[in-house]
Structures are given as C-alpha cells and as structure tokens.
Amino acid sequence: MNITRFDQAPPYKAANHFDMHMLRLQGHEAGPSTTLWMGVSQLLPGGHTTLDGSPVEKHYVVLEGELTLVSELNGVHTEAVLQRHDSACFAPGEKRQLVNRSNRTAMVLLAMPYPPAASSSASATVAAVTTATGTGSSPVTATVSVSQSI
C-alpha cells in the first residue's frame, strides 16, 4: 500500500495549465503505480487549461467549487458545468479544457493511465549466437541489439 498524505503530496507542473496548482497523489514522484496516476488541481478564479487532446482517457471529479468543462470531438463542441462530486470522462483523442469561471477556487481530482507503450521506446538485446565458420576456424560471436519505437 502506498499512502500519500495531502499535505505531503509533491507539486508538479503541466504544460498549458494557467492559474492552477497541481499536486500528485499517486504514481510518478508520489509513489509506485503500474497503470495510472492521480493528481488534484486547484484552479483559481479564471484558472484554466487550453483545449488539447490526449492519447489516453482522462477522468475528473470536482471536489470543491464548480468547473466548466469544454469538449471537442469530431468537430462537435460541448460545454458542461460540473458541481461538487460531479464527474466526467474524456476519451482518448477528445480535446478537453477545464475553466474556472466562478469567483471561488475550484478543486478537481484527475485519474489517468500512463501513456500507452506505443509511445515509449523499447530496446531488446538478442542472445549471442556462436557459429563456426569452417574447419579450423575460430567461432564468430555476434550480439545483435534492436531498438524500435513501439
């Protein structure tokens, strides 16, 4: 079991997040996790993200205040106001934006999987192969390294 106390959660920065303070609750620098990570974000009045997509599904739960969530998928633009304990799920590739249009700080929980293995590089080393090249010849050993983006 990995426990992260809220007052000890490490802060993190995220691109295209403005007037927001983010804390990592699980995964990455907050502790071990193999499939997903969780964070909590505080959005000041006027705080927001830009309208961007992601290759992975994202889940949000509003913990305090209210947030406007904007979605764009296949050219369809949608907005919804979420209150405390309301939640939303964004599909992979779906553009999303969080906006605090209220005069109070809002807090939202985020849970999302790590990026798919397809976006990371994998390296494999093939076992050494020893072959005799003929009578009286020295054996030849070759080690082949394969690097490939999966």
Number of C-alpha atoms within 10 A of each C-alpha: 5 11 10 15 10 11 7 11 19 17 15 12 12 10 7 11 17 16 13 20 17 21 20 24 25 21 19 15 14 21 15 13 15 9 11 14 20 19 21 23 20 20 28 20 17 15 20 21 20 15 16 13 18 14 15 15 17 17 16 22 19 21 18 17 19 24 27 17 20 18 21 18 15 8 9 7 11 11 13 11 14 17 16 15 14 15 15 13 15 19 16 13 15 20 20 23 19 21 22 25 18 16 11 14 18 24 23 24 21 21 18 17 17 16 14 11 10 9 10 10 10 12 11 10 10 11 10 12 11 12 12 11 10 8 6 7 9 11 12 11 11 12 11 12 12 10 11 10 10 11
